[in-house]
């Protein structure tokens, strides 16, 4: 838009000079390169968001493994009293996993919103 106004303000004999043409070509190349760079970064993930999302999933894996071991141990070896205690602890771990999964989904919604949108559309 600025170039259009600039050209409109120039005298007619100046618009078609080789110098103005060369400057317009250089300006167009710079603007094209800038727009390619800007649009090329759309959809790229921020590395810090990716690290946060992956770290949360790794933590969830560890919590899930502990809960599984607790449930297996209680099932195989626990008395009724120990089973009740184990189920109480398992409930706490499962609540933590539930919150972690919800937070991981939010991480991915920020990290890659298009993927979350496609999953939601697929589920409906």
C-alpha positions, -999 to 999 in steps of 0.1 A, spaced: 0 0 0 29 23 8 45 16 -25 12 25 -43 10 58 -26 47 64 -33 43 57 -70 11 79 -71 31 108 -57 60 105 -82 59 125 -114 50 103 -144 84 106 -161 101 93 -129 79 62 -124 93 43 -154 131 51 -149 154 21 -145 164 32 -110 128 32 -97 122 -1 -114 153 -16 -98 143 -2 -64 108 -17 -68 123 -51 -77 146 -50 -46 117 -39 -24 94 -67 -37 122 -93 -31 127 -81 5 90 -81 12 85 -115 -4 113 -129 16 99 -114 48 65 -128 41 79 -162 33 98 -162 66 68 -150 86 43 -175 70 69 -203 72 70 -200 110 32 -205 113 24 -239 127 59 -244 141 59 -255 177 77 -234 203 104 -257 217 97 -247 253 61 -257 249 71 -290 234 95 -297 262 68 -289 288 43 -312 270 67 -341 268 79 -336 304 43 -338 316 37 -370 296 68 -386 310 57 -377 346 23 -392 338 39 -424 326 59 -427 359 27 -420 380 7 -445 359 34 -472 364 34 -466 402 -4 -469 403 -3 -501 382 23 -517 405 3 -507 436 -29 -522 421 -11 -554 411 6 -558 445 -26 -551 464 -45 -576 442 -19 -604 447 -8 -599 483 -30 -576 503 -54 -584 532 -87 -567 533 -73 -539 555 -43 -534 532 -65 -536 501 -86 -507 515 -55 -486 522 -41 -494 488 -73 -484 471 -73 -451 489 -37 -444 477 -46 -456 442 -75 -432 441 -52 -403 449 -27 -415 421 -56 -418 396 -68 -383 404 -33 -370 398 -32 -389 365 -66 -375 355 -54 -339 362 -22 -346 344 -40 -359 313 -62 -328 313 -31 -305 316 -13 -324 289 -43 -319 266 -41 -282 273 -4 -282 266 -11 -298 232 -40 -274 226 -15 -245 230 14 -264 213 -6 -277 183 -42 -264 183 -49 -278 148 -43 -314 161 -67 -310 190 -93 -294 167 -91 -324 143 -94 -349 172 -125 -330 185 -141 -330 150 -133 -367 146 -150 -376 179 -182 -357 171 
